[in-house]
Amino acid sequence: MIYVCVPAWNEAPTVGLLLWRIRQLLTAFSRDYQILVVNDGSTDASEEVLAPYARALPLTLISHRRREGYGRSLEELLRLAASRTDRPRRDIAVTLQADFSDAPEDLPDLVKRIEGGADIALAGARTASRRRAPLARRMASLLLRPALRLPGVADPVGTLRAYRLVTIQRLIAESGAGPFITRDGWAADVELLVRSARHARRIETVELAGNSREPVRASRAHPTRLLWDTVRASFALRSMARRAAAPEPPADAAPTLAADAPDADGATPRRHRPRRRGRGRGRGKGPGPSRHASPPAA
């Protein structure tokens, strides 16, 4: 089962067309699917646009009376998908935007990567759209990649992603009663990636070619503020990202004793350093007696 998660806020011109295109693609792809949409307190005609699609498609619509933000809407969708699955090691959650800035045509490629063994699959920037991306968006990606150091991640700020649902279930269990997405905007996608990467064995980026569909509307984001919030979030999550990227020790590895731990400067404590053989203890002295030498005469 594929759960397509779409957070929407004032997307009346695009969200209906997007849902119908998802239906066409996944029907031809021969996979069972459900579409999950959060209408996050929209003040336009989004509710009226979505109502007939809820009757014609396998669609679950959640409506917020007031806007709660992108991060909270995204988490609500993922929690709903994780609660519905009965095969979390096989089922997949896909996240994408409602304004066609993410191309639904890329969904099958992401799903195939998860079916091939990846736990998280991310859509890379298309070759033709890389040059058209806003400067702040490109700067965020360039700054975050070396800071987070997540293997397999080419664009940590991307929004079109696929997650094996067992990864999301582990993330939910780890967070307990609290949220696992506490930030908004681009920072929410970075936080979700970093936290879920701790429970993923393999992350892959799907490189895309050709032209992407242009968004129908202009971006409503404030790039400078989003960049600043995202960079701040990345440094706060950097230690978590490094733990996610570090290989786990083998299960049969012997525990390290406190006395064997290196000093603060990384050197081995003196009492545990191996002795050099073949030299005397004092400066300028020759080698000590061999342990195979004959004993002195009486």
BALO-53945 format. One line per 5 residues: number of its first residue (from 1); for each residue x, z, y of C-alpha. Coordinates in steps of 0.5 Angstrom, whole numbers, plus 500, padded with zeros to 3 digits. Each point is the difference from the previous one (the first is absolute). Layout:
<nodes>
NUM = X/Z/Y; ...
</nodes>
This chain:
<nodes>
1 = 500/500/500; 502/498/507; 498/505/506; 501/496/506; 500/505/506
6 = 498/498/507; 500/504/506; 496/497/506; 499/502/507; 496/495/504
11 = 502/494/496; 493/497/500; 503/493/501; 504/500/494; 498/505/495
16 = 495/496/497; 504/494/499; 505/504/497; 496/503/495; 497/494/498
21 = 507/497/499; 502/506/496; 494/498/495; 502/493/499; 508/501/499
26 = 498/506/495; 495/496/496; 505/494/499; 505/505/498; 496/503/495
31 = 501/507/501; 494/506/501; 500/503/507; 497/504/505; 500/500/507
36 = 501/506/504; 498/500/508; 501/506/505; 496/498/506; 504/505/505
41 = 495/501/505; 499/493/503; 496/499/506; 499/493/499; 496/496/495
46 = 504/502/494; 495/504/497; 495/494/500; 505/495/498; 502/504/493
51 = 493/502/498; 498/494/497; 507/499/496; 499/507/497; 494/497/497
56 = 503/494/498; 507/502/497; 503/506/496; 501/504/507; 500/507/502
61 = 499/501/507; 502/507/503; 498/501/508; 503/505/504; 495/502/506
66 = 506/501/504; 507/497/500; 505/504/496; 506/495/500; 503/495/496
71 = 504/505/496; 494/504/498; 496/494/498; 506/498/496; 501/506/496
76 = 492/501/499; 500/493/496; 506/501/496; 497/507/498; 494/496/498
81 = 503/495/496; 504/505/496; 494/504/499; 496/494/497; 506/498/495
86 = 500/501/493; 506/497/498; 505/502/506; 506/497/496; 497/493/501
91 = 495/500/506; 502/498/506; 499/502/508; 501/494/505; 500/502/507
96 = 499/494/506; 498/500/507; 493/497/502; 502/495/505; 504/495/496
101 = 507/502/502; 501/501/493; 498/494/496; 496/501/494; 503/494/496
106 = 506/505/499; 496/505/496; 501/496/493; 507/501/501; 500/507/501
111 = 496/501/494; 504/496/496; 506/505/502; 497/506/498; 498/497/493
116 = 507/498/499; 502/507/501; 501/502/507; 496/506/503; 500/498/507
121 = 500/493/502; 501/498/508; 499/494/503; 506/497/504; 499/497/507
126 = 499/492/499; 506/496/502; 496/496/506; 496/507/502; 507/504/501
131 = 502/496/506; 493/502/503; 499/507/499; 500/505/506; 507/502/502
136 = 498/507/499; 498/499/493; 506/496/498; 504/506/503; 497/505/496
141 = 501/497/493; 508/499/502; 500/507/502; 497/503/494; 503/496/495
146 = 507/504/500; 497/506/502; 495/501/494; 504/496/495; 495/499/495
151 = 502/495/494; 496/494/500; 497/501/507; 501/494/505; 494/502/505
156 = 498/507/500; 495/499/506; 496/495/496; 493/501/498; 498/495/495
161 = 502/504/494; 498/501/492; 501/507/497; 499/502/493; 495/505/500
166 = 504/505/496; 505/501/505; 494/501/505; 497/506/496; 507/503/499
171 = 500/500/508; 494/503/500; 502/505/495; 506/502/504; 496/501/507
176 = 495/505/497; 495/501/505; 503/497/506; 501/493/502; 505/495/498
181 = 500/496/506; 501/504/506; 501/494/505; 497/494/503; 502/493/502
186 = 506/497/497; 503/507/498; 494/501/495; 502/494/496; 507/503/500
191 = 498/507/498; 496/497/495; 506/496/497; 505/506/500; 495/505/497
196 = 498/495/495; 507/497/498; 502/507/497; 495/499/495; 502/493/499
201 = 505/497/495; 500/493/503; 499/497/506; 500/493/502; 499/495/506
206 = 497/494/499; 503/494/504; 495/496/503; 501/493/503; 496/495/504
211 = 495/502/506; 496/506/500; 493/500/503; 500/502/507; 495/506/502
216 = 494/498/503; 501/505/506; 506/503/504; 503/506/498; 497/506/503
221 = 506/504/498; 505/503/506; 507/498/497; 504/505/503; 496/506/499
226 = 500/497/492; 507/499/500; 502/507/503; 495/504/495; 502/496/494
231 = 508/501/501; 498/507/501; 496/501/494; 506/496/496; 505/505/502
236 = 495/506/498; 499/496/493; 508/498/499; 502/506/495; 493/499/496
241 = 502/492/500; 507/502/497; 498/504/495; 495/495/498; 506/495/500
246 = 505/504/496; 500/499/492; 497/506/496; 505/504/496; 499/499/492
251 = 496/504/497; 506/503/495; 505/501/506; 503/507/500; 498/504/506
256 = 505/501/505; 503/507/501; 500/503/507; 507/501/499; 502/493/498
261 = 496/498/506; 505/496/506; 502/504/506; 497/498/507; 505/495/501
266 = 499/496/493; 506/503/496; 500/503/494; 501/508/500; 507/502/499
271 = 499/504/494; 497/494/496; 505/495/502; 504/497/494; 507/502/500
276 = 506/495/500; 504/500/494; 507/499/500; 502/503/506; 503/507/502
281 = 496/505/504; 505/501/505; 502/494/505; 507/497/498; 500/503/493
286 = 500/495/494; 494/500/494; 499/506/496; 502/501/493; 496/496/495
291 = 495/504/496; 503/496/494; 507/503/501; 504/504/495; 500/508/502
296 = 506/503/502; 505/502/495; 500/508/499
</nodes>
